[in-house]
């Protein structure tokens, strides 16, 4: 007599892998990782029906930018005071530059006002800060040669193990399982060819090389780019670096050395996904072959582990061809939007004579009299806090002690100053300043 519990489990098992075909981003992220660097490991890929059309007509701008045809994120430049749509969004996501607040744990809370609105009821803003620390020269593949060896070994195992399982299933005449295993091996093979034959072409290479040899006190210019899905977003991603570095990542689309190969690789993956989906769909309701779905699902989950480990321990490998190392700071949680803007305005950036200092904040606040008054108060207090006013010195403006707006601006500046001097921010900031020639890496601010 058939066990009803076991029968139900087998029925559910046959349906389980179908849920994975509602996702689309794994195909894009896997292809982008294979293109950016030879130090990548391909997971098993899945996709939904609409992925077939995207992959069949794939181009490099769509793959590296907005694969899902969603609204692009926005960027504002502190130096230029301009804003523009984000390019190369997937590249920044893959390297961990675009982050979101995943909770309070591990975040930096620089300052919490003791009076007024509570911390949780104010308009909290989370800043995800990264520094693009330049290399003196472009690093070749030698620095990652051992890592490449590990990646290619794992890739070979990902190709060989499904072939061995397909051979075993063919002996026992389970041909649906053979198709499932072959689909995994084919996807690994296509991505391996893409990885070994294609590389990104990064804009501004000559200018980047020149700036890496100069210092910020000479001909080089620094900038700060603020990235957000929209300007009312709680999470602000902030990147500091040379102007050429930042614009090569955020403003100028990356190109590929062999775009035709990308097109045919996309079509090959589209056929593989179609074969995989049809094979899994044929197992629905087939209790006798439910173990085939379970075998594919188990292999799929196992193949997710190596790329996760690689990204966790070597996230910088995604920017191997980029002449900088991206150093990330833990999330900084500010009590309100203005405190975050004050903090960002104090990050190292070159000024331009014809660009107003606070022009980049136009996307956050209207340029009206109230904002100009607030900016004047912040600038005045900034001079007292960071340059002239030492600990123990009395305030130079006692007449403003009871001015509510003045006290509010003073509180915001204290919060920004506390974040600026927090050890987890100060150490990478000093390393960044030292790398661009602003100060010694061991100096204090």
C-alpha positions in Angstrom: 0.0 0.0 0.0 1.4 3.4 -1.0 2.3 5.7 1.9 0.1 8.9 1.5 2.7 11.1 3.3 5.5 9.9 1.0 3.3 10.3 -2.1 2.5 13.9 -1.1 6.2 14.7 -0.6 7.0 13.3 -4.0 4.3 15.4 -5.6 5.5 18.6 -3.9 9.1 17.8 -4.9 8.2 17.7 -8.6 6.7 21.2 -8.3 9.5 22.8 -6.2 12.0 23.7 -9.0 9.3 25.5 -11.0 9.3 28.3 -8.5 12.8 29.2 -9.4 11.7 30.2 -12.9 10.0 33.3 -11.7 13.4 34.9 -11.2 15.3 36.8 -13.9 18.3 38.5 -12.3 20.5 35.4 -11.8 21.0 35.1 -15.6 22.1 38.7 -15.8 24.4 38.7 -12.8 26.0 35.5 -13.9 26.8 36.8 -17.4 28.1 40.1 -16.1 30.4 38.3 -13.5 31.7 36.1 -16.3 32.5 39.2 -18.5 34.0 41.4 -15.8 36.7 39.1 -14.6 38.2 35.6 -15.2 37.9 35.2 -11.4 34.3 34.2 -11.4 32.3 31.0 -10.8 29.1 30.3 -12.6 26.1 29.1 -10.6 23.2 27.1 -12.2 21.0 29.5 -13.9 17.2 29.8 -14.2 14.9 32.2 -15.9 11.3 32.9 -16.8 9.6 33.0 -20.2 10.3 36.7 -20.8 14.0 36.1 -20.4 14.0 34.2 -23.7 13.3 37.3 -25.7 15.8 39.4 -23.7 18.6 36.8 -24.1 17.8 36.3 -27.8 18.3 40.0 -28.6 20.9 40.8 -26.0 23.4 43.7 -26.3 26.1 44.9 -23.9 24.3 48.1 -22.9 21.2 46.2 -21.8 23.1 43.5 -20.0 25.4 45.8 -18.0 22.7 48.5 -17.5 19.0 47.9 -17.0 18.3 44.3 -17.9 14.8 44.3 -16.4 13.7 47.5 -18.2 13.0 49.1 -14.8 13.4 52.8 -13.9 17.1 53.6 -13.7 18.7 54.9 -10.5 19.9 58.5 -10.3 23.3 60.0 -9.7 24.3 63.5 -8.5 27.8 64.9 -8.7 29.0 67.0 -5.8 31.8 68.6 -7.9 29.7 69.4 -11.0 26.4 70.0 -9.2 24.6 67.9 -11.9 22.5 64.8 -11.9 22.1 62.0 -14.5 20.7 58.5 -14.8 23.0 55.7 -13.5 24.9 53.6 -16.1 26.4 50.2 -15.4 24.0 49.5 -12.6 24.5 45.8 -12.6 28.3 46.2 -12.4 27.9 48.4 -9.3 25.5 45.9 -7.7 27.8 43.0 -8.3 30.7 44.8 -6.6 28.6 45.7 -3.6 28.7 49.4 -4.2 24.9 49.7 -4.4 23.7 48.5 -1.1 20.5 48.7 0.9 19.9 49.0 4.7 19.3 45.4 5.8 18.8 46.1 9.4 20.3 47.9 12.4 23.0 45.3 13.2 26.4 46.4 12.2 25.4 50.0 11.3 27.2 53.1 12.6 24.9 55.4 14.6 27.0 58.5 15.1 24.7 60.7 17.2 21.3 60.5 18.7 19.7 63.8 19.9 18.6 63.7 23.5 15.7 66.0 22.9 13.0 66.6 20.2 11.7 63.8 18.0 12.8 60.3 18.8 15.4 58.6 16.5 12.9 56.2 14.9 10.2 58.8 14.2 12.5 61.2 12.3 13.2 60.9 8.6 16.1 58.5 9.0 18.7 58.3 6.2 21.2 55.5 5.7 24.5 56.4 3.9 26.4 53.5 2.3 29.9 55.0 1.7 32.6 53.6 -0.6 36.1 54.9 -1.5 37.7 54.2 -4.9 41.3 54.0 -3.8 43.5 54.2 -7.0 46.3 51.9 -8.0 49.6 53.4 -9.1 49.3 51.2 -12.1 46.8 48.8 -13.6 47.1 45.4 -12.0 47.5 42.5 -14.4 46.2 39.0 -14.0 49.3 37.9 -12.0 47.8 39.2 -8.7 44.8 36.9 -9.2 46.5 34.0 -10.9 46.0 31.6 -7.9 42.3 32.7 -7.7 41.8 32.1 -11.4 43.2 28.5 -10.9 40.6 27.9 -8.2 37.8 29.3 -10.3 38.7 27.2 -13.4 39.0 24.1 -11.2 35.5 24.6 -9.8 34.2 25.4 -13.2 35.5 22.1 -14.5 33.9 20.2 -11.7 30.6 22.0 -12.4 30.8 20.9 -16.0 32.0 17.3 -15.3 29.7 16.3 -12.4 26.4 16.9 -14.3 27.9 15.0 -17.3 28.7 12.0 -15.1 25.2 12.1 -13.6 23.7 12.4 -17.1 25.7 9.3 -18.1 24.3 7.4 -15.1 20.8 8.4 -15.8 21.1 7.5 -19.5 22.2 3.9 -18.5 18.9 3.6 -16.5 17.0 5.3 -19.3 15.9 8.4 -17.4 16.2 10.7 -20.4 14.4 13.6 -18.8 17.1 13.7 -16.1 19.7 13.5 -18.8 18.3 16.7 -20.4 18.4 18.4 -17.0 22.0 17.6 -16.3 23.1 18.4 -19.9 21.4 21.8 -19.5 23.5 22.6 -16.5 26.7 21.5 -18.2 25.9 23.5 -21.3 25.2 26.7 -19.3 28.6 26.3 -17.5 30.3 25.7 -20.9 28.8 28.8 -22.5 29.7 31.0 -19.5 33.2 29.6 -19.5 33.7 30.5 -23.2 32.3 34.0 -22.5 34.6 34.4 -19.5 37.8 33.4 -21.4 37.0 35.4 -24.6 35.4 38.6 -23.6 36.5 41.5 -21.4 35.1 45.0 -20.6 36.4 48.1 -22.2 36.5 50.8 -19.6 36.2 54.4 -20.7 38.8 57.1 -19.7 41.6 54.6 -19.5 44.3 57.1 -20.5 42.9 59.8 -18.1 42.6 57.2 -15.3 46.2 56.1 -15.8 47.3 59.8 -15.7 45.4 60.6 -12.6 46.7 57.5 -10.8 50.2 58.9 -11.2 49.2 62.4 -10.1 47.9 63.5 -6.8 44.8 65.5 -5.9 47.0 68.5 -5.0 48.3 68.6 -8.6 46.3 68.0 -11.8 43.9 65.4 -10.5 40.4 66.2 -9.4 38.2 64.5 -6.9 34.5 64.0 -6.9 31.7 62.4 -4.8 28.8 60.7 -6.5 25.5 60.2 -4.6 23.4 57.3 -6.0 19.7 56.6 -5.2 16.8 54.9 -6.7 14.9 58.2 -6.3 15.6 61.3 -4.4 13.2 60.5 -1.6 15.0 57.2 -1.0 16.0 56.3 2.5 19.3 54.6 1.3 22.0 56.8 -0.3 25.0 55.1 -1.9 28.0 57.5 -1.9 31.2 56.8 -3.8 34.4 59.0 -3.5 37.2 58.9 -6.0 38.9 60.6 -9.0 36.4 62.2 -11.4 37.6 59.9 -14.2 37.2 56.8 -12.0 33.6 57.7 -11.0 32.4 58.7 -14.4 33.8 55.6 -15.9 31.6 53.6 -13.5 28.4 55.7 -13.2 28.1 57.9 -16.3 29.8 56.2 -19.3 28.5 52.7 -20.4 31.0 49.9 -20.4 31.5 48.2 -23.7 32.6 44.7 -24.5 35.5 43.5 -26.6 33.4 41.0 -28.5 29.7 42.0 -28.6 28.8 39.4 -31.3 30.0 36.6 -29.0 27.7 38.0 -26.3 24.8 37.9 -28.6 25.3 34.3 -29.5 26.1 33.3 -25.9 22.8 34.9 -24.9 20.9 32.9 -27.6 22.7 29.7 -26.4 21.6 30.4 -22.8 18.1 31.1 -24.0 17.9 27.6 -25.6 19.4 26.0 -22.5 16.8 27.7 -20.2 14.0 26.6 -22.6 15.2 23.0 -22.5 15.6 23.1 -18.8 12.1 24.5 -18.2 10.5 22.0 -20.5 12.2 19.1 -18.8 11.2 20.2 -15.4 7.6 20.9 -16.5 7.4 17.3 -17.9 8.1 15.9 -14.4 5.0 17.6 -12.8 2.7 15.0 -11.5 5.1 12.2 -12.3 5.7 10.7 -8.8 7.9 7.9 -10.1 10.5 10.4 -11.5 10.1 13.0 -8.8 13.7 12.2 -7.7 14.9 13.7 -10.9 13.5 17.1 -10.0 15.0 16.7 -6.5 18.4 15.8 -8.0 18.4 18.9 -10.2 17.3 21.1 -7.3 20.1 19.7 -5.0 22.7 20.4 -7.7 21.3 23.9 -8.3 21.6 24.7 -4.6 25.1 23.3 -4.4 26.3 25.4 -7.3 25.1 28.6 -5.6 27.7 28.1 -2.8 31.0 28.7 -4.7 30.1 32.1 -6.2 28.7 33.2 -2.8 32.0 32.3 -1.1 34.0 34.0 -3.8 32.0 37.2 -3.6 32.2 37.2 0.2 36.0 36.9 0.4 37.1 38.5 -2.8 34.4 41.1 -3.9 37.2 43.3 -5.4 37.7 40.7 -8.1 34.7 42.1 -10.0 36.8 45.3 -10.6 40.0 43.5 -11.7 40.2 45.6 -14.9 39.3 48.8 -13.0 42.3 50.9 -11.8 41.0 51.2 -8.2 40.1 49.2 -5.2 36.6 49.9 -3.8 36.7 50.1 0.0 33.3 49.9 1.7 32.3 51.4 5.0 29.5 49.9 7.2 26.1 51.7 6.8 25.9 55.0 8.6 22.4 55.8 10.0 21.6 59.5 10.4 18.6 60.8 12.3 17.4 62.9 9.3 18.2 63.7 5.7 19.9 67.0 6.3 22.5 65.5 8.7 23.3 63.0 5.9 23.7 65.8 3.4 26.0 67.8 5.7 28.2 64.7 6.1 28.4 64.1 2.3 29.3 67.7 1.7 32.3 67.4 4.0 33.8 64.4 2.0 36.9 65.3 -0.1 35.9 66.9 -3.4 37.4 69.4 -5.8 35.5 72.6 -6.3 34.7 74.4 -9.5 34.7 78.2 -9.8 31.4 78.4 -11.7 29.5 75.7 -9.6 27.8 76.7 -6.4 29.0 74.6 -3.4 25.5 73.2 -2.6 24.2 72.9 -6.1 24.2 69.1 -5.9 21.5 69.3 -3.2 19.0 70.7 -5.6 17.6 67.2 -6.2 16.9 66.9 -2.4 15.8 70.4 -1.5 14.4 73.4 -3.4 16.8 76.2 -4.0 14.9 78.8 -2.0 15.6 81.4 0.7 15.0 78.9 3.5 17.6 76.6 2.1 20.1 79.4 1.6 19.7 80.5 5.2 20.3 76.9 6.4 23.4 76.5 4.2 24.8 79.8 5.5 24.3 78.6 9.1 25.9 75.2 8.4 28.9 76.8 6.6 29.4 79.2 9.5 29.2 76.5 12.1 31.4 74.3 10.0 34.2 76.8 10.3 33.8 76.9 14.0 33.7 73.2 14.5 36.3 71.9 12.1 38.9 74.7 11.8 38.8 77.5 14.4 36.8 76.1 17.4 39.0 73.9 19.7 37.7 71.9 22.7 37.0 74.2 25.7 36.7 77.4 23.6 33.5 79.3 24.2 31.1 80.0 21.4 31.8 83.1 19.3 28.1 83.7 18.7 26.4 83.7 22.1 23.6 85.9 20.7 22.4 82.9 18.6 22.4 80.5 21.5 18.6 80.6 21.7 17.9 80.7 18.0 15.9 77.4 17.2 17.2 77.2 13.6 20.8 77.9 14.7 20.6 75.2 17.4 19.1 72.7 14.9 21.9 73.3 12.4 24.4 72.9 15.2 22.9 69.6 16.1 23.1 68.4 12.5 26.7 69.4 12.3 27.5 67.6 15.5 26.0 64.4 14.1 27.9 64.8 10.8 31.1 65.5 12.7 30.6 62.4 14.9 30.1 60.2 11.8 33.1 61.8 10.1 35.4 61.0 13.0 34.0 57.6 13.8 36.8 55.0 13.7 35.1 52.8 11.1 34.8 55.9 8.8 38.0 57.7 9.8 40.4 54.8 9.0 39.3 54.2 5.4 38.9 57.9 4.9 42.6 58.5 5.9 43.7 55.7 3.6 41.8 57.2 0.7 43.2 60.7 1.4 46.7 59.3 1.5 46.2 57.5 -1.8 45.1 60.6 -3.6 47.8 62.8 -2.0 45.7 64.9 0.3 47.5 63.8 3.4 49.6 61.0 4.9 47.7 57.8 5.4 48.7 57.9 9.1 47.8 61.5 9.7 44.8 62.7 11.6 42.1 64.9 10.3 
